[in-house]
């Protein structure tokens, strides 16, 4: 594959890789655990043992591989990097092109439940006028967008690659949607490709907002005018965010050190990801499986495992943390959907009510496409309707 060629892609994990995974799970060397500490020191031993048992004995990768291969997938080379992506065209000829981006620790698997309703709304009880052509890339270093052969792949470079991808697909005007680092990538894309990006939609949650303050212009200043109740809520969220930030500090500074564990131990990779799903999903959910489909979560982990991209995904966070390029502000209209919404979020992120579309949902969390796909799809339809 070379030049601007776009080639079809099919997921075909060799059976020997499945056998190897099963053998490694069987030979897991488990740590001990102090009594009655629960989740306070990380993923509990018995919880993870049960999850590994499911992964090993009840979960069916081949079933999910077949399901994922129902989506048209492709790969191309951009700026020397293999970029894997889903390109699902709507049966509606006037559909609006939409690029969606996952974040960390996620993959295109996150979007499995929203692609159908977005591309074919009539078959899902919607209106043909709300149809989208969906493009869902894998971030370089994640899943099948590998290998990454040189340093420098961070959000800005990825945004430029996505602009080129949409150009190769022939889309002269399109809209964008993302959360987590996907929101950062597509926000930069709106600045780099301002003549073609018609609107930007971001999904977020209170913890994500707290985590983003250090990266926002005058982030600390945004807290000074908050009410007493909002300041108290911010402090609570800061405490939760700080407790759960170990993965980010490590991967943003020493990604190669954790790379060995993520690549050599499937249980290590599983624990690394499931902890974030515990912390970031709907606060009302006691366990990750109360918020997301457990097999979909295991498929997300399996993609990291089979592609050995725990290491390169960690390096993406390192590159982003050490980047000096943050792009130019885009001028496209913005829509925000807040999940597990709290009042302080808008006071911090949109104090002057300048964001064009603002929605708040009580349910959901950091992964709404997996947690609450219907409200997310509804919000995308509502916001983007005016840009058709």
Secondary structure, DSSP 8 states (H G I E B T S, - for coil): --TT-EEEE-----HHHHHHHHHHHHT-------TT-TTTTSS-HHHHHHHHHIIIII--HHHHHHHHTTS-EEEEEETTEEEEEEEE--SSTT-EEEEEE--TT--GGGGTTTHHHHH-GGGGTS-GGG-EEEEEE--TTSTTS----SS--SHHHHHHHHHHHHHHTT-SSEEEEE-THHHHHHHHHHHHTTTTEEEEEEEEEHHHHHHHGGGSTTTGGGGTT--HHHHHHHHHHHHHHHHT-HHHHHHHH-HHHHHHHHHH-HHHHHHHHHHHHHHHS-TT-SSGGGTS-HHHHHHHHHHHHHHT-HHHHHHHHHHHHT---------SEEEEEEES--HHHHHHH-TT--SSEEEEESS--TTHHHH-HHHHHHHHHHHHGGG-
